[in-house]
């Protein structure tokens, strides 16, 4: 049984889920974009959807980590938002930031774009609060007009799409249901990475970005030599 037929069958006793599949017959997007919202806050009853397909258990484990990080969200919260993460020290945040830089550099190098982060040492700045954005464009406000941040994110997406697979789980990407969890493509790449892990020379390159997200941290390259980390929930004072 193909993935969509299997999921439709599993959803037959849930009117909302079943209607979502029925209404999308013949569409290019066969999964309701807010499919995963139906299993909030804990992801209970979702695991069975992944048990019978290759890579399913690994993908579910990563999805479950998103539920676990946002389990305290109030009912009706539109997206999966980390709002009760452990407060970290500056040293702990720096460690996560260095792992992120290493991961991004690995992808840049593979894609032939290592000059985007050219200096040997990237300076890490840590701020409390949210990363500032332009009110009109919603682009991050940086020292180089978001050039480095955009180029890095673009390359991270190119690296993911550099691989090919015939796995039906790519429909989770094409239908945007993982993206709609938090409107963050980094999470999409993190969740679906098991499809490509055996093909890559890099070990789980999107895990570092997920760890930042899981702790409520936002990483923005201010320019090609500076990474700003924003701790929305503050940090431990030591």
PAFI-760125 format. One record per atom (N, C-alpha, C): residue in three letters; atom name; x, y negated, z negated. Coordinates in pm, whole numbers. Each point is the difference from the previous one (the first is absolute). Example, Ala and Ser with C-alpha at 12.3 -4.5 7.8 and 13.67 -1.06 7.14 Angstrom:
> ALA, N, 1319, 569, -780
> ALA, CA, -89, -119, 0
> ALA, C, 90, -120, 0
> SER, N, -35, -105, 72
> SER, CA, 82, -119, -6
> SER, C, -77, -109, -73
***
This chain:
> UNK, N, 84, 120, 0
> UNK, CA, -84, -120, 0
> UNK, C, 88, -124, 0
> UNK, N, -30, -97, 88
> UNK, CA, 81, -120, 5
> UNK, C, -26, -87, -123
> UNK, N, 90, -96, -22
> UNK, CA, -4, -82, -121
> UNK, C, -134, -71, -19
> UNK, N, -48, -68, 104
> UNK, CA, -122, -79, -13
> UNK, C, -120, 91, -26
> UNK, N, -9, 111, 71
> UNK, CA, -112, 93, -22
> UNK, C, 4, 56, -142
> UNK, N, 120, 30, -46
> UNK, CA, 16, 52, -136
> UNK, C, -41, -103, -103
> UNK, N, 43, -124, 18
> UNK, CA, -36, -105, -94
> UNK, C, -149, -31, 5
> UNK, N, -59, 6, 119
> UNK, CA, -144, -23, 12
> UNK, C, -77, 110, -75
> UNK, N, 46, 123, 12
> UNK, CA, -65, 111, -69
> UNK, C, 12, -15, -151
> UNK, N, 117, -42, -48
> UNK, CA, 20, -19, -143
> UNK, C, -88, -113, -54
> UNK, N, -37, -93, 86
> UNK, CA, -74, -118, -44
> UNK, C, -151, 15, 15
> UNK, N, -47, 117, 37
> UNK, CA, -142, 15, 32
> UNK, C, -92, -24, -118
> UNK, N, 52, 15, -123
> UNK, CA, -84, -21, -118
> UNK, C, 10, -142, -55
> UNK, N, 78, -83, 68
> UNK, CA, 13, -140, -39
> UNK, C, -59, -84, 113
> UNK, N, -115, -57, -23
> UNK, CA, -73, -69, 107
> UNK, C, 84, -111, 62
> UNK, N, 68, -80, -83
> UNK, CA, 76, -111, 54
> UNK, C, 115, 48, 87
> UNK, N, 77, 98, -50
> UNK, CA, 113, 51, 77
> UNK, C, -46, 68, 127
> UNK, N, -104, 82, -11
> UNK, CA, -49, 74, 117
> UNK, C, -52, -96, 107
> UNK, N, -75, -101, -41
> UNK, CA, -50, -97, 97
> UNK, C, 115, -74, 67
> UNK, N, 108, -23, -76
> UNK, CA, 116, -67, 57
> UNK, C, 61, 80, 114
> UNK, N, 8, 132, -17
> UNK, CA, 53, 84, 106
> UNK, C, -97, 8, 118
> UNK, N, -129, 14, -30
> UNK, CA, -99, 12, 106
> UNK, C, -6, -126, 87
> UNK, N, 12, -115, -64
> UNK, CA, -11, -126, 74
> UNK, C, 120, -25, 89
> UNK, N, 110, 77, -22
> UNK, CA, 121, -23, 78
> UNK, C, 22, 104, 109
> UNK, N, -96, 88, 20
> UNK, CA, 13, 97, 108
> UNK, C, 11, -73, 134
> UNK, N, 101, 36, 77
> UNK, CA, 21, -65, 129
> UNK, C, 86, -124, -7
> UNK, N, 31, -45, -123
> UNK, CA, 84, -118, -18
> UNK, C, 147, 41, -2
> UNK, N, 88, -95, 26
> UNK, CA, 144, 29, -9
> UNK, C, 45, 3, -146
> UNK, N, -75, -64, -88
> UNK, CA, 30, 1, -143
> UNK, C, -101, 89, -70
> UNK, N, 41, 124, -25
> UNK, CA, -93, 102, -47
> UNK, C, -15, 5, -152
> UNK, N, 80, -78, -70
> UNK, CA, -6, -2, -147
> UNK, C, -38, -140, -44
> UNK, N, -93, -9, -91
> UNK, CA, -43, -128, -56
> UNK, C, 122, -72, -61
> UNK, N, 24, -127, 35
> UNK, CA, 117, -72, -52
> UNK, C, 8, -2, -152
> UNK, N, -115, 0, -68
> UNK, CA, 0, -4, -146
> UNK, C, -24, 139, -61
> UNK, N, 37, 103, 76
> UNK, CA, -19, 138, -45
> UNK, C, 60, 24, -138
> UNK, N, 124, -43, -20
> UNK, CA, 68, 31, -126
> UNK, C, -56, -79, -118
> UNK, N, -71, -109, 28
> UNK, CA, -63, -75, -108
> UNK, C, -107, 83, -69
> UNK, N, -55, 97, 70
> UNK, CA, -109, 80, -55
> UNK, C, 46, 95, -110
> UNK, N, 130, 13, -19
> UNK, CA, 53, 92, -100
> UNK, C, 67, -73, -115
> UNK, N, -26, -131, -9
> UNK, CA, 55, -76, -112
> UNK, C, -76, 32, -127
> UNK, N, 64, -17, -118
> UNK, CA, 134, -58, -16
> UNK, C, 113, 103, -5
> UNK, N, -31, 130, -16
> UNK, CA, 105, 98, -28
> UNK, C, 39, 88, 118
> UNK, N, -77, -4, 108
> UNK, CA, 26, 92, 111
> UNK, C, -62, 136, -22
> UNK, N, -86, 13, -100
> UNK, CA, -65, 127, -29
> UNK, C, -83, 47, 120
> UNK, N, 7, 128, 29
> UNK, CA, -72, 65, 111
> UNK, C, 63, -25, 136
> UNK, N, 112, -72, 6
> UNK, CA, 63, -28, 129
> UNK, C, 97, 110, 41
> UNK, N, 60, 69, -96
> UNK, CA, 108, 94, 32
> UNK, C, -44, 109, 98
> UNK, N, -125, 45, -10
> UNK, CA, -46, 108, 86
> UNK, C, 6, -38, 148
> UNK, N, -5, -128, 31
> UNK, CA, 6, -44, 139
> UNK, C, 137, 24, 62
> UNK, N, 100, 26, -82
> UNK, CA, 137, 13, 49
> UNK, C, 58, 140, -15
> UNK, N, -74, 91, -58
> UNK, CA, 55, 131, -36
> UNK, C, 29, 92, 118
> UNK, N, -72, -14, 109
> UNK, CA, 7, 101, 106
> UNK, C, 76, -45, 125
> UNK, N, 71, -111, -7
> UNK, CA, 72, -48, 117
> UNK, C, 148, -21, -34
> UNK, N, 88, 33, 95
> UNK, CA, 144, -23, -23
> UNK, C, 27, -145, -41
> UNK, N, 86, -16, -98
> UNK, CA, 41, -128, -57
> UNK, C, -108, -61, -90
> UNK, N, -115, 64, -9
> UNK, CA, -111, -57, -76
> UNK, C, 33, -21, -147
> UNK, N, 62, 99, -63
> UNK, CA, 27, -12, -143
> UNK, C, 98, -113, -28
> UNK, N, 101, -16, 88
> UNK, CA, 98, -107, -20
> UNK, C, -65, -137, 19
> UNK, N, -89, -10, 99
> UNK, CA, -68, -127, 24
> UNK, C, -96, -33, -113
> UNK, N, -73, 100, -48
> UNK, CA, -92, -24, -112
> UNK, C, 77, -47, -124
> UNK, N, 114, 60, -26
> UNK, CA, 80, -40, -117
> UNK, C, 34, -148, 5
> UNK, N, 29, -50, 120
> UNK, CA, 34, -141, 15
> UNK, C, -125, -89, -13
> UNK, N, -110, 47, 54
> UNK, CA, -125, -74, -18
> UNK, C, -37, -7, -148
> UNK, N, 17, 112, -69
> UNK, CA, -35, 6, -143
> UNK, C, 83, -100, -80
> UNK, N, 125, -24, 43
> UNK, CA, 85, -98, -69
> UNK, C, -59, -140, 11
> UNK, N, -68, -29, 112
> UNK, CA, -65, -130, 16
> UNK, C, -119, -11, -95
> UNK, N, -80, 106, -9
> UNK, CA, -112, 0, -95
> UNK, C, 51, -16, -144
> UNK, N, 106, 72, -35
> UNK, CA, 53, -7, -136
> UNK, C, 48, -140, -34
> UNK, N, 56, -70, 99
> UNK, CA, 54, -135, -25
> UNK, C, -110, -104, -13
> UNK, N, -122, 33, 45
> UNK, CA, -108, -99, 2
> UNK, C, -124, 48, -76
> UNK, N, 19, 99, -84
> UNK, CA, -114, 63, -68
> UNK, C, -75, -97, -90
> UNK, N, 65, -108, -43
> UNK, CA, -66, -96, -90
> UNK, C, -77, -108, 75
> UNK, N, -3, 5, 132
> UNK, CA, -77, -100, 76
> UNK, C, -146, 1, -42
> UNK, N, -58, -118, -7
> UNK, CA, -142, -11, -35
> UNK, C, -86, 57, 112
> UNK, N, -116, 58, -33
> UNK, CA, -91, 50, 103
> UNK, C, -34, -111, 100
> UNK, N, 2, 33, 126
> UNK, CA, -33, -98, 102
> UNK, C, 118, -79, 52
> UNK, N, 121, 23, -58
> UNK, CA, 119, -67, 52
> UNK, C, 19, 39, 146
> UNK, N, 18, -98, 85
> UNK, CA, 2, 26, 145
> UNK, C, 116, 88, 43
> UNK, N, 117, -23, -58
> UNK, CA, 117, 76, 41
> UNK, C, 68, 64, -120
> UNK, N, 92, 90, 29
> UNK, CA, 77, 66, -105
> UNK, C, 110, -97, -42
> UNK, N, -14, -57, -118
> UNK, CA, 91, -104, -47
> UNK, C, 66, 44, -132
> UNK, N, 131, -6, -3
> UNK, CA, 72, 33, -123
> UNK, C, -20, -113, -100
> UNK, N, -70, 29, -109
> UNK, CA, -30, -107, -96
> UNK, C, 34, 36, -144
> UNK, N, 64, 114, -19
> UNK, CA, 34, 39, -138
> UNK, C, 128, 81, 0
> UNK, N, 99, -44, 76
> UNK, CA, 125, 75, 10
> UNK, C, 88, -27, -122
> UNK, N, 93, 91, -30
> UNK, CA, 95, -26, -108
> UNK, C, 82, -125, 30
> UNK, N, 26, -80, -101
> UNK, CA, 82, -120, 17
> UNK, C, 147, 41, -5
> UNK, N, 76, -38, 100
> UNK, CA, 139, 42, 12
> UNK, C, 96, -111, -45
> UNK, N, 122, 41, -32
> UNK, CA, 105, -96, -29
> UNK, C, 59, -49, 132
> UNK, N, 76, -108, -7
> UNK, CA, 66, -52, 119
> UNK, C, 95, 103, 59
> UNK, N, 69, 75, -87
> UNK, CA, 93, 103, 48
> UNK, C, -74, 110, 75
> UNK, N, -115, 41, -51
> UNK, CA, -79, 103, 66
> UNK, C, -52, -47, 136
> UNK, N, -42, -127, 4
> UNK, CA, -47, -56, 127
> UNK, C, 114, -8, 100
> UNK, N, 117, -38, -46
> UNK, CA, 116, -7, 88
> UNK, C, 34, 137, 60
> UNK, N, -13, 104, -80
> UNK, CA, 27, 136, 49
> UNK, C, -97, 38, 112
> UNK, N, -128, -31, -19
> UNK, CA, -101, 27, 103
> UNK, C, 28, -82, 125
> UNK, N, 40, -125, -19
> UNK, CA, 29, -87, 113
> UNK, C, 119, 51, 81
> UNK, N, 103, 47, -66
> UNK, CA, 116, 52, 71
> UNK, C, -35, 125, 80
> UNK, N, -87, 83, -56
> UNK, CA, -45, 120, 73
> UNK, C, -78, -40, 124
> UNK, N, -81, -104, -13
> UNK, CA, -78, -50, 113
> UNK, C, 92, -54, 110
> UNK, N, 99, -78, -39
> UNK, CA, 95, -55, 97
> UNK, C, 71, 113, 74
> UNK, N, 43, 102, -75
> UNK, CA, 69, 113, 60
> UNK, C, -90, 72, 101
> UNK, N, -128, 16, -35
> UNK, CA, -93, 69, 89
> UNK, C, -24, -81, 127
> UNK, N, -23, -130, -16
> UNK, CA, -24, -85, 116
> UNK, C, 123, -2, 90
> UNK, N, 117, -9, -59
> UNK, CA, 123, -2, 79
> UNK, C, 17, 131, 77
> UNK, N, -38, 110, -61
> UNK, CA, 11, 128, 68
> UNK, C, -85, 2, 126
> UNK, N, -124, -50, -10
> UNK, CA, -87, -4, 117
> UNK, C, 51, -97, 105
> UNK, N, 50, -115, -45
> UNK, CA, 54, -98, 95
> UNK, C, 118, 58, 78
> UNK, N, 84, 74, -70
> UNK, CA, 118, 57, 65
> UNK, C, -41, 104, 104
> UNK, N, -94, 89, -36
> UNK, CA, -45, 102, 93
> UNK, C, -61, -63, 125
> UNK, N, -72, -110, -19
> UNK, CA, -68, -66, 112
> UNK, C, 89, -100, 73
> UNK, N, 130, -4, -37
> UNK, CA, 94, -88, 68
> UNK, C, -19, -147, -31
> UNK, N, -52, -31, -120
> UNK, CA, -28, -139, -35
> UNK, C, 63, -37, -134
> UNK, N, 115, 58, -31
> UNK, CA, 60, -21, -131
> UNK, C, 41, -145, -24
> UNK, N, 13, -79, 106
> UNK, CA, 42, -139, -18
> UNK, C, -110, -86, -64
> UNK, N, -123, 53, -7
> UNK, CA, -108, -76, -64
> UNK, C, 36, -32, -145
> UNK, N, 63, 96, -68
> UNK, CA, 54, -24, -134
> UNK, C, 151, 12, 12
> UNK, N, 64, -106, 45
> UNK, CA, 141, 9, 35
> UNK, C, 98, -5, -116
> UNK, N, -22, -81, -105
> UNK, CA, 100, -5, -107
> UNK, C, 11, 134, -73
> UNK, N, 121, 29, -46
> UNK, CA, 21, 126, -74
> UNK, C, -80, 0, -130
> UNK, N, -8, -115, -64
> UNK, CA, -71, -11, -127
> UNK, C, -126, -85, 19
> UNK, N, -114, 58, -33
> UNK, CA, -127, -73, 4
> UNK, C, -31, -48, -142
> UNK, N, -22, -127, -15
> UNK, CA, -30, -59, -130
> UNK, C, -146, 29, -35
> UNK, N, -24, 45, -123
> UNK, CA, -135, 28, -47
> UNK, C, -42, -106, -101
> UNK, N, -107, -71, 29
> UNK, CA, -59, -96, -93
> UNK, C, -131, 57, -52
> UNK, N, -28, -19, -126
> UNK, CA, -124, 52, -60
> UNK, C, -82, -116, -54
> UNK, N, -126, -5, 39
> UNK, CA, -91, -105, -44
> UNK, C, -125, 64, -59
> UNK, N, -61, -69, -94
> UNK, CA, -129, 43, -51
> UNK, C, -110, -64, 84
> UNK, N, -106, 76, 25
> UNK, CA, -110, -51, 80
> UNK, C, -8, 69, 135
> UNK, N, -72, -63, 93
> UNK, CA, -20, 56, 134
> UNK, C, 84, -74, 102
> UNK, N, 38, 69, 106
> UNK, CA, 78, -63, 106
> UNK, C, -82, -109, 66
> UNK, N, 57, -119, 17
> UNK, CA, -76, -112, 60
> UNK, C, -27, 23, 149
> UNK, N, -118, -37, 43
> UNK, CA, -38, 13, 141
> UNK, C, -50, -134, 52
> UNK, N, 12, -20, 129
> UNK, CA, -56, -116, 67
> UNK, C, -153, 14, 2
> UNK, N, -71, -101, -44
> UNK, CA, -146, 8, -10
> UNK, C, -67, 17, 136
> UNK, N, 64, -47, 105
> UNK, CA, -60, 8, 133
> UNK, C, 32, 130, 72
> UNK, N, 126, 41, -3
> UNK, CA, 42, 119, 74
> UNK, C, 5, 125, -87
> UNK, N, 3, -19, -133
> UNK, CA, 16, 109, -97
> UNK, C, 135, 69, 11
> UNK, N, 93, -61, 75
> UNK, CA, 136, 52, 7
> UNK, C, 73, -35, -130
> UNK, N, 97, 84, -38
> UNK, CA, 80, -31, -118
> UNK, C, 82, -127, 24
> UNK, N, 12, -79, -104
> UNK, CA, 83, -119, 7
> UNK, C, 142, 40, -38
> UNK, N, 92, -7, 95
> UNK, CA, 137, 43, -23
> UNK, C, 97, -106, 52
> UNK, N, 128, 23, -22
> UNK, CA, 101, -96, 45
> UNK, C, 20, 3, 151
> UNK, N, -40, 109, 65
> UNK, CA, 19, 8, 145
> UNK, C, -132, 19, 74
> UNK, N, -108, -56, -58
> UNK, CA, -133, 7, 62
> UNK, C, -44, 144, 28
> UNK, N, 31, 89, -94
> UNK, CA, -43, 140, 4
> UNK, C, 66, 83, 110
> UNK, N, 102, -54, 65
> UNK, CA, 63, 73, 110
> UNK, C, 57, 135, -44
> UNK, N, 82, 0, -106
> UNK, CA, 60, 125, -46
> UNK, C, -105, 96, -53
> UNK, N, -95, -52, -77
> UNK, CA, -106, 84, -55
> UNK, C, -79, 66, 113
> UNK, N, -36, -78, 100
> UNK, CA, -77, 54, 113
> UNK, C, 82, 104, 76
> UNK, N, 126, -31, 28
> UNK, CA, 84, 92, 77
> UNK, C, 22, 132, -75
> UNK, N, 17, -10, -131
> UNK, CA, 20, 121, -80
> UNK, C, -126, 86, 0
> UNK, N, -115, -61, -24
> UNK, CA, -126, 75, -2
> UNK, C, -31, 60, 137
> UNK, N, 28, -77, 105
> UNK, CA, -24, 49, 136
> UNK, C, 85, 124, 28
> UNK, N, 124, -3, -44
> UNK, CA, 90, 113, 23
> UNK, C, -42, 121, -82
> UNK, N, -49, -24, -122
> UNK, CA, -48, 111, -83
> UNK, C, -118, 71, 67
> UNK, N, -86, -79, 66
> UNK, CA, -110, 59, 74
> UNK, C, 49, 74, 123
> UNK, N, 97, -57, 70
> UNK, CA, 56, 64, 118
> UNK, C, 66, 132, -37
> UNK, N, 65, 3, -115
> UNK, CA, 65, 125, -41
> UNK, C, -104, 110, -21
> UNK, N, -109, -33, -64
> UNK, CA, -107, 98, -22
> UNK, C, -53, 52, 133
> UNK, N, -25, -90, 92
> UNK, CA, -59, 37, 128
> UNK, C, 104, 57, 97
> UNK, N, 125, 6, -44
> UNK, CA, 106, 57, 81
> UNK, C, -15, 151, 13
> UNK, N, -77, 60, -90
> UNK, CA, -18, 145, -2
> UNK, C, -133, 39, 64
> UNK, N, -5, 121, 48
> UNK, CA, -123, 51, 60
> UNK, C, -48, 122, -77
> UNK, N, -132, 14, -5
> UNK, CA, -59, 115, -67
> UNK, C, -135, 30, 63
> UNK, N, -39, 126, -4
> UNK, CA, -134, 36, 46
> UNK, C, -93, 28, -119
> UNK, N, 45, -43, -119
> UNK, CA, -81, 23, -119
> UNK, C, -129, -82, 5
> UNK, N, -109, 64, -36
> UNK, CA, -129, -69, -5
> UNK, C, -3, -107, -109
> UNK, N, 93, 7, -93
> UNK, CA, 3, -99, -107
> UNK, C, 37, -139, 49
> UNK, N, 53, -12, 122
> UNK, CA, 25, -134, 55
> UNK, C, -130, -76, 20
> UNK, N, -113, 71, 0
> UNK, CA, -128, -70, 9
> UNK, C, -22, -89, -122
> UNK, N, 64, 31, -112
> UNK, CA, -11, -85, -118
> UNK, C, 62, -137, 28
> UNK, N, 98, -3, 89
> UNK, CA, 62, -126, 40
> UNK, C, -83, -68, 108
> UNK, N, -39, 76, 102
> UNK, CA, -76, -58, 110
> UNK, C, -135, -55, -45
> UNK, N, -58, 60, -103
> UNK, CA, -131, -45, -49
> UNK, C, 12, -103, -111
> UNK, N, 122, -32, -40
> UNK, CA, 26, -107, -98
> UNK, C, -49, 29, -141
> UNK, N, -42, 124, -29
> UNK, CA, -56, 22, -134
> UNK, C, 106, -5, -110
> UNK, N, 125, 31, 30
> UNK, CA, 105, -18, -100
> UNK, C, 35, -149, -10
> UNK, N, 8, -68, 113
> UNK, CA, 31, -142, 0
> UNK, C, -102, -79, -82
> UNK, N, -128, 36, 11
> UNK, CA, -105, -73, -70
> UNK, C, 6, 18, -152
> UNK, N, 81, 92, -48
> UNK, CA, 11, 16, -145
> UNK, C, 58, -126, -63
> UNK, N, 101, -57, 62
> UNK, CA, 64, -119, -58
> UNK, C, 47, -99, 105
> UNK, N, -42, 19, 128
> UNK, CA, 43, -88, 110
> UNK, C, 152, -13, 2
> UNK, N, 67, 113, -5
> UNK, CA, 146, 1, -8
> UNK, C, 52, 117, 83
> UNK, N, 65, -31, 112
> UNK, CA, 51, 107, 86
> UNK, C, 112, 78, -67
> UNK, N, 71, -62, -93
> UNK, CA, 104, 73, -72
> UNK, C, -59, 123, -70
> UNK, N, -122, -13, -50
> UNK, CA, -65, 114, -65
> UNK, C, -42, 106, 101
> UNK, N, -40, -44, 119
> UNK, CA, -35, 96, 106
> UNK, C, 122, 85, 33
> UNK, N, 114, -65, 18
> UNK, CA, 122, 72, 34
> UNK, C, 41, 93, -114
> UNK, N, -16, -48, -122
> UNK, CA, 33, 83, -117
> UNK, C, -86, 125, -6
> UNK, N, -130, -16, 17
> UNK, CA, -94, 112, -11
> UNK, C, 24, 103, 110
> UNK, N, 23, -44, 122
> UNK, CA, 9, 92, 113
> UNK, C, 142, 46, 30
> UNK, N, 97, -46, -77
> UNK, CA, 138, 36, 27
> UNK, C, 27, 151, 1
> UNK, N, -68, 83, -79
> UNK, CA, 27, 145, 7
> UNK, C, -10, 58, 141
> UNK, N, -74, -66, 89
> UNK, CA, -12, 49, 137
> UNK, C, 133, -9, 75
> UNK, N, 89, -90, -47
> UNK, CA, 123, -25, 74
> UNK, C, 127, 26, -81
> UNK, N, -14, 38, -127
> UNK, CA, 116, 11, -89
> UNK, C, 106, 93, 57
> UNK, N, -40, 110, 63
> UNK, CA, 96, 97, 51
> UNK, C, 70, -50, 127
> UNK, N, -55, -103, 63
> UNK, CA, 56, -51, 124
> UNK, C, 98, -114, -23
> UNK, N, 2, -54, -119
> UNK, CA, 74, -122, -29
> UNK, C, 137, 29, -60
> UNK, N, 94, -88, 29
> UNK, CA, 131, 6, -65
> UNK, C, -1, -73, -132
> UNK, N, -108, -72, -30
> UNK, CA, -14, -75, -125
> UNK, C, -90, 75, -96
> UNK, N, 33, -3, -126
> UNK, CA, -79, 69, -102
> UNK, C, -108, -93, -54
> UNK, N, -123, 26, 39
> UNK, CA, -117, -71, -54
> UNK, C, 22, -152, -3
> UNK, N, 16, -61, 115
> UNK, CA, 35, -144, 5
> UNK, C, -108, -94, -51
> UNK, N, -125, 47, -7
> UNK, CA, -109, -90, -43
> UNK, C, -33, 15, -149
> UNK, N, 68, 91, -68
> UNK, CA, -28, 19, -142
> UNK, C, 39, -123, -83
> UNK, N, 108, -66, 37
> UNK, CA, 47, -116, -78
> UNK, C, -102, -113, 4
> UNK, N, -59, -22, 117
> UNK, CA, -104, -103, 11
> UNK, C, -123, 36, -80
> UNK, N, -34, 128, -3
> UNK, CA, -114, 43, -80
> UNK, C, 27, -24, -148
> UNK, N, 120, 28, -45
> UNK, CA, 32, -19, -142
> UNK, C, -15, -147, -39
> UNK, N, 42, -91, 86
> UNK, CA, -21, -142, -27
> UNK, C, -148, -30, -13
> UNK, N, -79, 49, 95
> UNK, CA, -145, -23, -3
> UNK, C, -62, 60, -127
> UNK, N, 45, 120, -37
> UNK, CA, -57, 70, -116
> UNK, C, 22, -78, -130
> UNK, N, 106, -78, -4
> UNK, CA, 28, -79, -119
> UNK, C, -46, -145, 14
> UNK, N, -82, -25, 100
> UNK, CA, -54, -135, 16
> UNK, C, 102, -101, 45
> UNK, N, 102, 45, 72
> UNK, CA, 107, -88, 47
> UNK, C, -14, -24, 149
> UNK, N, 29, -121, 42
> UNK, CA, -9, -38, 141
> UNK, C, 139, -40, 47
> UNK, N, 45, 61, 111
> UNK, CA, 133, -27, 53
> UNK, C, -11, -81, 128
> UNK, N, 71, -112, 5
> UNK, CA, -2, -87, 117
> UNK, C, 143, -46, 30
> UNK, N, 45, 25, 123
> UNK, CA, 131, -51, 39
> UNK, C, -13, -149, 30
> UNK, N, 67, -82, -83
> UNK, CA, -6, -144, 19
> UNK, C, 83, -42, 121
> UNK, N, 109, 72, 23
> UNK, CA, 82, -17, 120
> UNK, C, 81, 129, 15
> UNK, N, 99, 2, 88
> UNK, CA, 70, 125, 27
> UNK, C, 100, 41, -107
> UNK, N, 9, -80, -105
> UNK, CA, 94, 33, -108
> UNK, C, -65, -6, -139
> UNK, N, -132, -17, -3
> UNK, CA, -68, -19, -129
> UNK, C, -133, 77, -5
> UNK, N, -18, 77, -105
> UNK, CA, -127, 69, -23
> UNK, C, -63, -58, -126
> UNK, N, -120, -52, 13
> UNK, CA, -75, -49, -116
> UNK, C, -98, 107, -46
> UNK, N, 1, 27, -129
> UNK, CA, -94, 94, -60
> UNK, C, -95, -79, -90
> UNK, N, -131, 18, 21
> UNK, CA, -100, -71, -78
> UNK, C, -72, 101, -90
> UNK, N, 6, -26, -130
> UNK, CA, -63, 88, -98
> UNK, C, -132, -63, -42
> UNK, N, -109, 49, 57
> UNK, CA, -130, -63, -22
> UNK, C, -48, 12, -144
> UNK, N, 48, 102, -69
> UNK, CA, -43, 20, -138
> UNK, C, 109, -33, -100
> UNK, N, 101, -72, 47
> UNK, CA, 107, -41, -90
> UNK, C, 106, 107, -18
> UNK, N, 91, -25, -90
> UNK, CA, 104, 99, -29
> UNK, C, 38, -8, -147
> UNK, N, 66, 102, -48
> UNK, CA, 39, 7, -140
> UNK, C, 107, -106, -29
> UNK, N, -18, -72, -107
> UNK, CA, 98, -101, -40
> UNK, C, 103, 66, -92
> UNK, N, 125, -1, 44
> UNK, CA, 106, 60, -82
> UNK, C, 112, -100, -21
***
